[in-house]
Structures are given as structure tokens and as C-alpha cells.
């Protein structure tokens, strides 16, 4: 059987590394002075292990909300006699100058700093500590590293840690003394996002041995300096660089280029036009090219063959048949040709080996370009289509978890409407809550944050509430309690309040009540929160404002059934106003029997507390009980239900008692309905929870009404005749 995408298991090294990082004090470290984490003295870690520990730590910090970050972690690698680092990847704002200084004695070969905006020019001095060993360096998106903090001179490595609290680097204190003098081994350099004030030519001039250069988004007023690498440079990335005729003429002199990226984020922002002459020059002069990306450029029409000629024959990658004239001169097909967002992407014959967009490639792009809005928008949209039902069977658990990680990263970074919508829609393609449970707290926090604004985009709000509802349905109580502590109940009630103000009963309103119904199921703390946050007032307001909304009424009464199951909270429901409302809803025919059934359930639990708690004169307890009997007798016991029970415990506690025969009858009716209409689902559950013994007690009690006993007897035989042989045996033992 073919392996699923991403179905390669984690190596023992990967599993052991993650375990050590989650248990540092129990494995390789001890608690030192002032709770500082220290490496045990008997440990020596080679570079293979150190690199893995270091980079996995960064990955866990950014992708696992349950992972505990250690302030002194980087200090563990300060001494090369016990730890050896060679390849390090650091990213995002929490990195500080002192973190990089902690590893300044290491002989780094690769150092990748991506969007580390917490670094100042102080870290440039640290970089010079690696100049004799560095082969690959990335400073992509490190917008502050060329500026000092405040107006102070460049800080030394002996400066106190208090200097770190000065705030962000000042944009007026440019560090002008740094260049790459002495970085003689450096071969690969990424400087994407270099500030305009920094002179790229002066900065790069000492680097004579470069073979790969990325200057994405860098302004290049002078371009001739690029020719210093014409005999060596194999890869050049000029993504989002403003092209000019001078720059193109310089690029085509770099005869050893194998990879060239001159793409743009969008052709709308470009004045430069890609002509047939320019493409021809690239093909003729750069004869070693295997990869070319010209995405996002305005293309002139004279680049392509006539439509009738283009449509002839089956699609071919042979250069001589190319639909794009300049590429007919290629000696061989390109490995990759980027034509996204150009008029050339729809032609028939493209001289490049085509590969479908791989999930891992999209995931890598979204991780690498977390702060690039255009990549996040298009990447998150691609993941939505690639995770739907059509492709699901080919995807492994591990791959789908990777997708969830990058989607949540996007939700954390961007409040922009398109990204948020794409991410929420992508999460809807997963089995909820099962596939999201490993990131349960994180995804709930993000969704609640999305729902905080009073005026959220309507479509995002609807999707987010749907996801919230799905996440609290069919999960363990400890998950519900945790989400309740996050503010889930209050958020849902705020949404309901807003919809009431707008006098609108839409899906958001109904999903919000449904979510509250789910999160209060057998969770007394959440029921208490509902009452504390004016939940009952909103219930009454919704009933008055939307008297004909059946689904809404069902959800609200289901929620109140959960509240009524909590003995300590029932006194708050025992008021003339609430009892009158519940009593009137017994007559409701909305949603079949559901509203009447749920109202009767609320009253059944209240009646179970006995006549002594009934302190009101009106409505009278006996009158309400009579209405309950009438309602139950009006229901069709074969009714199919719009309800899902995980446990019968709240119903079962109403069986062996004589305080409220009507409550006992409601509970018995409920069980008989469920085991007769859905025997395969509910017969085993009722037997598992001791229902046979409790039904037997109903038959034994003198206080039980005859019609109640009749219903209990039918429930017993239903379990025997529709259950398994094992169920039949249990029934036989119970009644023999």
C-alpha cells in the first residue's frame, strides 16, 4: 500500500530530543543560583546533538503552546568544551542580543536569524565572533539589527542585562562601521529586508567568495557591484526588488547562475514590464539556469505564440515547442519555472518539469515567511484546498498536524481578514475535536481572541463560533473546564448580547447558545459562570425577542437543563418568573418535542429537591406537576431525537425516588425513548451505567406510578431484545 503524504515516522533522535527539552531538569540540567538552568558537569554534547536540541527548542517555543520556555536556555551552550554548536536557526521577536552573545564562543558554520526584530547592532558585534567559521548566514527580516539601541554607542558583551530593557533599536542610530570584512568562508548570504539606509554595496564588498545571495526587497541604486561574483554566483534572489534595465543587464553578466528569482509579490505595484527582449537575454546569456522565477511581473503580449498555434498538440515540456518564444532557445527544460500571477501561466507548452504543490513545500514557505502577508494569504488558501476531503485519505496524521501548526501560527500573527478566514476555513477541514486536541488550548484561545472585537467580520465570526461549538462537543470535562476558565462562556454571551442589540437571530446566535449548551454539560463551574454573566437575563430576552425561533429555543432549554442538573444552582432557577416561563414552554410544539422535553427536564430536576424548597405561592407546585404529566403523555415515544447523550447519570439519579413521581416518569420516558429508537447506541450505555438495577428499583417502589412502571418494564425488555447476547445475559441476571 502506498505511503501517505508525510507518513515518515519521527526518528528516535527526534523523539529523544523533544523528551529532553520537555524534561530538562530531569535529564541534562539542574536548578542553579536564582533558579538559573545549568548544564550538569558530567555532560558533553557533540554538535549533532547540540544542533538538534537548539533548533528543536526554537520549534517547540513557536509551535507548542504547552511548552515551557526557559530564560537561561541559550546559556547552556556558552562553553564549547561541553557543548558544540555548528548550525543554528533563530527566529522572531523574543530573541535578544544577550541570547546570541551567549553562544559567541561557538564555531558556527550556519547561522539563520529570521525576523529577529529584538536584535540590535549589539548583535552585529557578536556576529564578528563567527567570522572565521561561518559559511551560511541569514539576516532575513532582521530590521533592527543595523541600528543601535537609543543613541548609545554599540554595547559591549560585558554590558549588564539591564541594557536589554532599553526598548527597541532607534531608527536614527544607524550602525555605519560594520561590514563583512574577515568573513572569508561565507558562501551563502540572505539579507532580505535590508533597511534603505544601509548601503548594500559597501556592506557586501568584502565577500569575494559568495555563491548564493538573497537581496529580497532591498533597494539597489547601483547594481554594477554584483559583477564581482560573476564567476562564482550560482543563486541570486531579487524577490520584490524594483527591476530596471541596468539591473537586468548586470544580472545577465552572472554567467554561472543556476537559480534566478526576480519575482514580485504583485504586478500591480510594478512599473517595470517584462519584454520578449529581456527574457531572450536571460535565456541566451544565463546558459546554466535550471530554475527561474518571474512571477508577479507585467508581461508584454509579444512573448507568446498565437493562440491557435499554442493549442495544437498535447502539452509538452520540450523547449522547441514552448508557448513562450524566448524559452524556445533553452537547451533543456528548466527544473522550475515560476509564472504565478503573470499572463504566461495559462499557456499550453511550458518548458519546465512540473510538480504539484507539495504540502511540505507550502508548510515550509509559511514557516519561513511568517511575516509576509502575501505568502500567508496564498499559502493558507492553498492549505484549505489541499486538506479537504478529496485529498484526506492520502495524508498522514503527522502531516495534518504540521498543517495545523502553521495555520495556528498564521492566526497568531495576522488579524487581517483574509488570513483569518482562510485559517478558520482550513481548520474546518479537520475532524473536530479529535484532530485538534493536541493543540486544544491554543486553538481555543485563538478563536476566542478572534471573537473578542465587538464588530468582527460576519463570515469569520460565523466560522469561529462554529469551530468553538465543535471543539466543546464530545470532549472530556477537564477540557470544558479549561476552556471555561479562558473566558469561553463570557465570550459567547457577549456575542448573544450583541445580536440582541441588533435584533438578529442568525447562525452566530444559534451556534453561541449551542456552544454554551455543550460547554456546560456536566461542568458545574461553567454553569455557575453562565449564571454569573447574566445568562438567565439573556435567555429571557431572547425568548421575548425571537418567539418563533425553534432551534434557538431548543439550544437555550438544553443549556438550562445542564444548569438544573447542578443541585447547588437550582435555587437560582426557582423564581416565579423562571418557573412560569418553563411551565409555559411545556406546551411548545417547536422542534418536535425537543423544547417541551427540555423544559420538562429542567422542571424535573427542580421538583426532585422536594416540596419544602418551593417557597413561592404562584405558580403552585402541584399545578406545574400536572402540566408536566400532561406534556409527557402528549409526546410520541417513537420520536426521533435531535440530542446526543454521553452519559445517563443525571437522568438515572431521578429514578429510585418517591419525592417527585413526575420527575421519575420523565426520566423513565426519556430512557425508553432512547433505547427503543436508538438501541445500538444507548442500550449498551444504559447497561454500562447501571440502568438495569435502577429500573428494577422503579418497579419495586410503591410510589412509582403504574404507567411509569410500564415504561420501565418496556425499557428492560428493549435492552434484552435489541442488545447483544452479553446484554441479554446481564438483563437476565438482574431480573432473575
C-alpha positions in Angstrom: 0.0 0.0 0.0 1.3 3.4 -0.9 2.5 5.6 1.9 0.5 8.6 2.8 2.0 12.1 2.3 4.2 13.0 5.2 3.9 9.5 6.6 7.5 9.1 7.7 7.7 8.4 11.4 9.8 10.6 13.8 13.3 9.2 14.3 14.4 8.1 17.8 16.7 11.2 17.8 13.7 13.5 17.3 11.7 11.8 20.0 14.5 11.7 22.5 15.4 15.4 21.8 11.8 16.6 22.4 11.6 14.5 25.6 14.8 16.0 27.0 13.7 19.5 26.2 10.4 19.0 28.0 12.2 17.5 31.0 15.5 19.5 31.1 15.7 19.4 34.9 15.3 15.6 35.0 17.7 14.8 32.2 20.7 17.1 31.5 20.2 20.1 33.7 19.9 21.2 37.3 18.5 24.3 39.1 21.3 26.7 39.8 21.6 30.0 41.6 18.5 32.2 41.4 16.7 29.3 39.6 19.1 29.6 36.7 19.2 26.5 34.5 22.6 24.9 34.4 24.1 22.0 32.4 25.3 19.1 34.5 29.0 19.0 34.8 29.3 15.4 33.6 27.7 16.1 30.3 29.4 16.6 26.9 27.2 17.1 23.8 28.6 16.8 20.3 27.4 19.1 17.5 24.9 16.7 16.1 23.0 16.6 19.4 23.5 20.3 20.3 22.2 21.5 16.9 19.2 19.3 17.3 18.5 20.4 20.8 18.9 24.1 20.0 16.8 24.1 16.8 14.1 21.8 18.2 13.8 24.1 21.2 13.1 27.0 18.9 10.5 25.0 17.0 8.7 24.0 20.2 8.7 27.6 21.5 6.9 28.7 18.4 4.5 25.9 17.8 3.6 24.3 21.1 1.6 26.5 23.5 2.2 24.0 26.3 6.0 24.1 26.0 7.7 25.9 28.9 10.2 28.4 27.6 13.5 28.7 29.6 15.0 32.1 30.0 18.5 30.8 30.5 18.4 28.1 27.8 20.9 29.7 25.5 23.5 29.9 28.3 23.6 26.1 28.3 25.6 26.4 25.1 28.0 29.1 26.2 31.0 26.7 26.8 32.3 24.9 23.7 34.2 22.5 26.0 30.8 20.8 26.9 28.6 21.8 24.0 29.4 22.2 20.4 27.1 24.2 18.1 27.5 24.4 14.3 24.1 25.0 12.7 21.7 27.3 14.5 18.3 28.7 13.4 16.8 31.6 15.5 13.7 33.5 14.7 11.1 36.0 15.7 10.9 38.8 18.2 11.6 37.1 21.6 15.3 36.7 20.6 17.5 39.3 22.4 21.1 40.4 21.9 22.2 38.6 25.1 20.8 35.3 23.6 23.1 35.5 20.7 26.0 36.6 22.9 25.6 33.5 25.0 26.8 31.3 22.1 29.5 33.7 20.8 32.3 31.2 21.6 30.9 28.5 19.4 32.4 27.8 15.9 29.2 28.3 14.0 29.1 27.2 10.3 25.5 28.2 9.7 23.5 30.9 11.5 20.0 31.8 10.4 18.3 34.8 12.0 14.8 35.3 10.6 12.6 38.2 11.7 14.6 38.6 14.9 13.4 42.2 15.4 14.6 42.1 19.1 18.2 42.2 17.9 20.1 45.5 17.7 23.5 46.5 16.4 24.9 45.0 19.5 24.4 41.6 17.8 26.5 42.7 14.8 29.5 42.7 17.1 28.6 39.2 18.2 28.4 38.2 14.5 32.1 39.1 14.1 32.9 36.3 16.6 31.8 33.8 14.0 33.5 35.4 11.0 36.3 32.8 10.7 33.9 29.8 10.6 30.6 31.0 9.1 29.7 29.5 5.7 26.0 30.4 5.6 24.3 33.4 7.2 20.7 34.6 7.1 19.6 38.0 8.4 16.2 37.9 6.7 13.8 40.4 8.1 16.0 41.5 11.0 15.0 45.1 10.5 16.6 46.5 13.7 20.0 44.7 13.7 21.7 47.6 11.9 20.6 50.1 14.5 21.8 50.9 18.0 19.5 51.0 20.9 18.7 54.6 21.7 21.6 56.9 20.9 24.1 55.0 23.0 27.3 53.6 21.4 27.4 49.9 20.4 27.1 47.9 23.6 29.9 45.5 24.7 29.4 41.9 25.6 30.2 42.9 29.2 27.2 45.2 29.5 24.6 44.4 32.1 21.4 42.6 31.2 19.5 45.7 32.2 20.6 47.3 28.9 18.3 44.8 27.2 15.3 46.7 28.7 16.1 50.0 26.8 13.5 49.2 24.3 13.7 48.7 20.5 16.6 49.9 18.5 16.4 53.5 17.4 15.8 54.1 13.7 18.1 57.2 14.0 21.1 55.4 15.3 22.4 53.5 12.2 25.5 51.4 12.8 27.8 52.5 10.0 31.0 50.8 11.0 30.0 47.2 10.3 30.8 45.3 7.2 31.7 41.7 6.4 35.4 42.1 6.5 37.0 38.9 7.6 34.1 36.6 6.7 36.3 34.9 4.2 34.5 31.5 4.3 31.0 32.9 3.8 29.4 31.4 0.8 25.6 31.8 1.3 24.1 35.1 2.5 20.4 36.2 2.9 19.9 39.9 3.5 16.2 40.1 2.7 14.5 43.3 4.0 17.8 45.2 4.4 16.9 48.8 5.5 17.2 51.5 2.8 19.8 53.4 4.9 22.2 50.5 4.7 24.5 50.6 1.6 24.4 47.1 0.3 27.5 47.6 -1.9 29.7 48.8 0.9 28.4 46.1 3.2 29.0 43.2 0.8 32.2 44.3 -1.0 34.5 42.2 1.3 32.7 39.0 0.5 34.6 37.7 -2.5 33.6 34.0 -2.3 29.8 34.2 -2.3 28.0 31.6 -4.3 24.4 32.3 -3.1 22.9 35.8 -2.4 19.4 36.8 -1.4 18.6 40.5 -1.5 14.8 40.3 -1.4 13.2 43.7 -1.0 16.5 45.5 -1.0 16.8 48.8 -2.8 19.8 48.7 -5.3 20.5 52.3 -6.6 23.8 50.9 -8.0 24.0 47.4 -9.4 27.4 47.1 -11.0 28.9 45.7 -7.8 27.1 42.4 -8.4 29.5 41.6 -11.1 32.3 41.0 -8.6 30.7 37.5 -8.2 30.1 36.8 -12.0 32.5 33.8 -11.9 31.1 32.3 -8.7 27.5 33.2 -8.0 25.2 30.2 -8.6 22.0 31.6 -6.9 20.6 35.1 -6.9 17.2 36.0 -5.3 15.9 39.5 -6.0 12.3 38.9 -4.9 10.4 42.2 -4.7 13.4 44.2 -5.9 12.5 47.0 -8.3 13.9 45.9 -11.6 15.5 48.3 -14.1 17.2 47.8 -17.5 20.6 48.5 -15.7 19.9 45.7 -13.1 18.8 43.2 -15.8 22.0 44.0 -17.8 24.0 43.3 -14.7 22.3 40.1 -13.8 22.8 38.5 -17.3 26.6 39.0 -16.8 26.5 36.5 -14.0 27.1 33.6 -16.3 27.3 30.9 -13.7 23.8 31.4 -12.3 21.8 28.2 -11.9 18.9 29.8 -9.9 17.5 33.2 -10.5 14.4 34.6 -8.7 13.3 38.1 -9.9 9.6 37.6 -8.9 7.3 40.1 -7.3 4.6 40.0 -4.8 2.1 41.6 -7.2 2.3 43.1 -10.7 0.0 45.9 -9.6 2.9 47.6 -7.7 5.4 47.4 -10.5 6.2 49.9 -13.3 8.7 47.5 -14.9 7.5 45.4 -17.9 8.9 42.0 -18.8 9.6 42.1 -22.5 10.5 39.4 -25.0 13.9 41.0 -25.4 14.6 40.7 -21.6 13.6 37.1 -21.4 15.6 36.3 -24.5 18.7 37.9 -22.9 18.2 35.8 -19.8 17.9 32.6 -21.7 20.8 33.3 -24.1 23.3 34.7 -21.5 22.5 32.5 -18.5 23.0 29.2 -20.1 23.4 27.3 -16.8 19.9 28.2 -15.5 17.9 25.3 -14.1 15.4 27.4 -12.1 13.8 30.8 -13.0 11.0 32.7 -11.2 9.4 35.7 -12.9 6.1 35.6 -11.1 4.1 38.8 -10.5 5.5 40.7 -13.5 3.6 42.5 -16.2 4.3 40.6 -19.4 4.1 42.1 -22.8 1.9 40.2 -25.3 4.7 39.6 -27.9 6.2 36.9 -25.6 3.8 34.2 -26.6 2.9 32.2 -29.8 -0.5 32.8 -31.4 -3.4 31.1 -29.6 -4.2 28.7 -32.4 -0.6 27.5 -32.7 -0.4 27.2 -28.9 -3.5 25.0 -28.7 -2.0 22.4 -31.1 -0.9 19.0 -29.8 -0.7 17.7 -26.3 1.1 19.8 -23.6 4.9 19.4 -23.9 7.9 20.5 -21.9 10.2 20.4 -24.9 11.8 23.9 -25.3 11.3 23.8 -29.1 7.5 23.6 -28.6 7.4 26.3 -25.9 4.4 28.6 -26.0 6.7 31.4 -24.8 9.1 32.4 -27.6 12.2 33.2 -25.6 12.2 29.8 -23.9 12.4 28.0 -27.3 16.1 28.7 -27.2 16.6 26.7 -24.0 18.9 23.7 -24.4 16.9 21.7 -21.9 13.7 22.1 -19.9 14.1 24.0 -16.6 13.6 22.2 -13.4 11.3 25.0 -12.2 9.7 28.0 -13.9 7.7 30.4 -11.8 4.9 32.1 -13.8 2.4 32.8 -11.0 0.3 35.9 -11.5 1.5 36.5 -15.0 -0.3 36.2 -18.3 2.0 33.3 -19.2 0.7 30.9 -16.5 -2.2 29.7 -18.7 -0.2 28.8 -21.9 -0.1 25.2 -23.0 3.5 24.3 -23.5 5.8 25.3 -20.6 9.4 24.1 -20.9 9.8 23.0 -17.3 9.4 19.8 -15.2 6.1 20.4 -13.4 5.5 19.2 -9.8 2.3 19.6 -7.9 2.5 22.0 -5.0 3.6 19.7 -2.2 2.1 20.1 1.3 5.6 20.2 2.8 6.7 23.0 0.5 3.7 25.1 1.4 4.2 24.4 5.1 7.9 25.3 4.8 7.1 28.6 3.0 4.5 29.6 5.6 7.0 28.8 8.4 9.8 30.7 6.7 7.8 33.7 5.7 5.6 34.1 8.7 5.6 37.9 8.4 5.0 38.1 4.6 1.3 38.8 4.3 1.0 37.8 0.6 2.6 34.4 1.2 0.4 33.8 4.3 -2.7 34.7 2.3 -2.0 32.5 -0.7 -0.4 29.7 1.4 -3.3 29.5 3.8 -5.7 29.4 0.8 -3.7 26.6 -0.7 -3.8 24.6 2.5 -7.6 24.9 2.6 -8.0 23.2 -0.7 -5.3 20.6 0.0 -6.8 19.5 3.3 -10.3 18.9 2.1 -12.0 15.5 1.8 -10.7 14.8 -1.7 -7.1 14.6 -0.5 -7.5 13.5 3.1 -7.0 9.8 2.6 -3.5 10.4 1.2 -2.4 12.5 4.3 -0.8 11.1 7.4 -1.6 12.2 11.0 1.9 13.8 11.2 1.4 15.9 8.0 -2.1 17.1 9.1 -0.6 18.1 12.5 2.1 20.1 10.7 -0.7 21.9 8.7 -2.5 22.7 12.0 0.7 24.2 13.4 1.3 26.6 10.6 -2.4 27.6 10.4 -2.3 28.5 14.1 0.9 30.4 13.5 -0.9 32.4 10.9 -3.8 33.1 13.1 -1.5 34.3 15.9 0.5 36.7 13.6 -2.3 38.2 11.4 -5.6 39.8 12.4 -6.1 40.6 8.7 -9.5 39.3 7.5 -8.4 37.2 4.5 -5.7 35.2 6.5 -8.1 34.7 9.5 -10.8 33.5 7.2 -8.5 31.1 5.3 -7.1 29.7 8.5 -10.5 29.2 10.1 -11.9 27.5 7.0 -8.8 25.2 6.8 -9.4 24.1 10.4 -13.0 23.2 9.4 -11.4 20.5 7.1 -10.2 18.6 10.2 -12.1 16.2 12.4 -13.1 18.3 15.4 -12.2 17.9 18.2 -10.2 14.8 17.6 -7.5 16.2 15.2 -7.2 19.5 17.1 -7.0 18.0 20.6 -3.2 18.0 20.6 -3.4 21.8 20.4 -6.7 22.2 22.2 -5.9 25.1 24.5 -4.0 27.1 21.8 -6.7 26.8 19.1 -9.5 27.8 21.6 -7.5 30.8 22.8 -7.0 32.0 19.2 -10.7 31.6 18.3 -11.8 33.4 21.4 -9.4 36.2 20.5 -10.9 36.4 17.1 -14.4 36.7 18.6 -13.4 39.5 21.1 -13.9 42.6 18.9 -17.4 43.9 19.1 -17.6 44.4 15.3 -15.9 41.4 13.7 -16.2 40.4 10.0 -19.5 38.4 9.8 -18.2 35.4 7.9 -15.2 35.0 10.2 -17.4 35.3 13.3 -19.8 32.6 12.0 -16.9 30.2 11.2 -15.1 30.9 14.5 -18.3 30.3 16.6 -19.0 27.1 14.6 -15.4 25.9 15.4 -15.8 26.8 19.1 -19.1 24.9 19.3 -17.5 21.8 17.6 -14.5 22.0 20.0 -16.5 21.7 23.1 -18.8 19.0 21.8 -17.9 15.4 22.8 -14.8 16.3 24.8 -13.8 15.4 28.4 -14.9 17.7 31.2 -11.4 18.8 32.0 -11.2 20.3 28.5 -14.5 22.1 29.0 -13.4 23.4 32.4 -10.2 24.7 31.0 -11.9 26.5 28.1 -14.4 27.9 30.5 -11.5 29.4 32.5 -10.3 31.0 29.3 -13.4 33.1 29.1 -15.4 31.0 26.7 -18.8 31.5 28.5 -18.4 35.2 28.7 -17.4 35.5 25.0 -20.4 33.5 23.9 -22.7 35.6 26.0 -21.2 38.8 24.7 -21.9 37.6 21.1 -25.5 36.9 22.1 -25.8 40.3 23.7 -24.6 42.0 20.5 -27.0 40.0 18.4 -29.8 41.0 20.7 -28.9 44.7 20.3 -29.0 44.2 16.5 -32.3 42.2 16.9 -30.8 39.5 14.7 -31.2 35.8 15.3 -28.7 34.2 12.8 -26.3 31.3 12.9 -23.9 33.1 15.2 -26.7 33.5 17.8 -27.8 29.8 17.5 -24.2 28.5 17.5 -23.4 30.6 20.5 -26.3 29.1 22.5 -25.4 25.6 21.2 -21.8 26.1 22.3 -23.0 27.1 25.8 -25.2 24.0 25.9 -22.1 21.9 25.1 -19.6 23.5 27.4 -22.0 23.4 30.4 -22.7 19.7 30.1 -21.8 18.1 33.4 -19.5 21.1 34.2 -20.9 22.9 37.3 -18.2 25.7 37.2 -19.2 26.6 33.7 -22.9 26.6 34.7 -22.1 28.9 37.5 -20.2 31.2 35.1 -23.3 31.3 32.9 -25.5 32.5 35.8 -22.9 35.0 37.0 -22.7 36.6 33.5 -26.4 37.5 33.2 -27.1 34.3 31.3 -30.7 34.0 32.6 -31.5 37.6 31.6 -30.3 37.0 28.1 -32.3 33.8 28.0 -35.5 35.7 28.8 -34.6 38.5 26.3 -34.1 36.0 23.5 -37.4 34.3 24.2 -39.2 37.6 24.1 -37.3 38.9 21.0 -37.4 35.7 19.0 -40.6 33.8 20.0 -40.7 31.7 16.8 -37.0 30.6 16.6 -37.4 26.9 17.3 -33.7 25.9 17.0 -32.8 28.8 19.4 -35.3 27.7 22.0 -34.1 24.1 21.9 -30.5 25.2 22.4 -31.4 27.5 25.3 -33.5 24.9 27.1 -30.8 22.3 26.6 -28.3 24.6 28.3 -30.7 25.3 31.2 -31.2 21.6 31.6 -27.4 21.4 32.3 -27.8 24.2 34.9 -30.7 22.4 36.5 -28.7 19.3 37.0 -26.4 21.1 39.4 -28.2 20.9 42.8 -26.3 24.0 44.2 -27.5 26.2 41.3 -31.2 25.1 41.2 -32.3 27.7 43.8 -31.4 30.4 41.3 -33.9 28.9 38.9 -36.6 28.6 41.5 -38.3 32.0 40.9 -41.9 32.8 39.9 -40.6 34.3 36.6 -38.4 31.4 35.6 -40.9 28.7 36.7 -43.7 30.4 34.8 -41.5 30.5 31.6 -40.5 26.8 31.9 -44.1 25.8 32.6 -45.4 27.7 29.6 -42.7 26.1 27.4 -44.2 22.7 28.2 -46.9 23.4 25.7 -44.4 24.2 22.9 -44.5 22.1 19.8 -41.3 23.7 18.5 -38.7 21.4 17.0 -40.9 18.3 17.5 -40.9 17.5 21.2 -37.4 19.0 22.0 -38.4 22.3 23.6 -41.2 20.8 25.7 -38.9 17.8 26.6 -36.0 20.1 27.7 -38.4 22.4 29.7 -39.8 19.3 31.4 -36.3 18.1 32.2 -35.4 21.5 33.9 -38.6 21.3 36.0 -38.0 17.6 36.8 -34.7 18.4 38.5 -36.2 21.3 40.4 -39.1 19.1 41.6 -36.6 16.4 42.7 -35.5 18.8 45.5 -38.9 18.3 47.2 -41.9 20.5 48.2 -40.0 22.1 51.1 -37.9 24.3 48.7 -40.9 25.5 46.8 -41.3 28.8 48.6 -43.4 30.7 46.1 -47.2 30.9 46.1 -47.6 31.1 42.4 -47.3 29.1 40.3 -48.2 26.3 42.7 -46.1 23.2 42.6 -49.0 20.8 42.1 -50.2 22.8 39.1 -46.8 22.7 37.5 -46.5 19.0 38.0 -49.9 18.4 36.4 -48.7 20.3 33.3 -45.6 18.2 33.3 -47.7 15.0 33.3 -49.9 16.3 30.5 -46.9 17.2 28.4 -45.1 13.9 28.8 -48.3 12.0 27.9 -48.7 14.1 24.7 -45.3 13.1 23.4 -44.8 10.3 20.8 -42.4 7.8 22.4 -41.1 6.8 19.0 -40.0 10.4 18.3 -36.5 10.7 16.7 -34.4 13.0 18.8 -32.1 15.9 18.0 -29.9 15.2 21.0 -26.8 13.3 21.9 -26.2 11.9 25.4 -22.7 10.9 26.6 -23.9 9.8 30.0 -27.3 9.0 31.5 -26.1 9.8 35.1 -28.2 13.0 35.5 -31.3 11.1 34.3 -30.6 8.0 36.3 -30.5 9.8 39.6 -34.2 10.7 39.2 -35.2 7.0 39.0 -35.0 5.5 42.6 -37.1 8.1 44.4 -40.6 8.9 45.5 -40.2 12.7 46.2 -41.3 13.6 42.7 -43.1 10.8 40.7 -43.4 13.1 37.7 -39.6 13.6 37.6 -39.2 9.8 37.8 -41.7 9.4 35.0 -39.9 12.0 32.8 -36.6 10.1 33.3 -38.2 6.7 32.6 -39.8 8.1 29.4 -36.5 9.6 28.3 -34.7 6.3 28.7 -37.4 4.2 27.0 -37.5 6.6 24.0 -33.7 6.5 23.5 -33.2 2.7 23.9 -36.1 1.9 21.6 -35.3 4.5 18.9 -31.5 4.1 19.1 -31.0 0.7 20.6 -27.4 0.0 19.3 -26.2 3.3 20.7 -28.0 3.7 24.0 -28.7 0.1 25.2 -25.0 -0.6 26.0 -24.6 2.8 27.6 -27.6 2.3 29.9 -26.4 -1.2 30.9 -22.9 0.2 31.5 -24.1 2.9 33.8 -26.2 0.5 36.0 -29.5 1.3 34.4 -30.9 -2.2 34.8 -30.6 -2.2 38.6 -32.2 1.3 38.8 -35.1 0.3 36.5 -35.7 -2.7 38.7 -36.0 -0.3 41.7 -38.6 1.7 39.9 -40.6 -1.5 39.5 -40.2 -2.2 43.2 -41.2 1.2 44.6 -44.8 1.6 45.7 -44.6 5.3 44.9 -43.9 4.7 41.3 -47.0 5.3 39.0 -48.2 2.3 37.0 -47.5 4.0 33.7 -44.0 4.7 34.9 -43.5 1.0 35.9 -44.9 0.0 32.5 -42.3 2.3 30.8 -39.5 0.9 33.0 -40.5 -2.7 32.1 -40.5 -1.9 28.4 -37.1 -0.3 28.7 -35.8 -3.5 30.3 -37.1 -5.8 27.5 -35.9 -3.3 24.9 -32.4 -3.8 26.2 -32.7 -7.5 26.3 -34.1 -7.9 22.8 -32.0 -5.3 21.0 -28.7 -5.6 22.8 -26.0 -8.2 22.3 -26.1 -11.7 23.9 -23.9 -10.2 26.6 -26.5 -7.5 27.3 -29.2 -10.2 27.4 -27.2 -12.2 29.9 -26.8 -9.1 32.1 -30.6 -8.4 32.0 -31.3 -12.0 32.8 -29.0 -11.9 35.9 -30.5 -8.6 37.1 -34.1 -9.8 37.0 -33.6 -13.5 37.9 
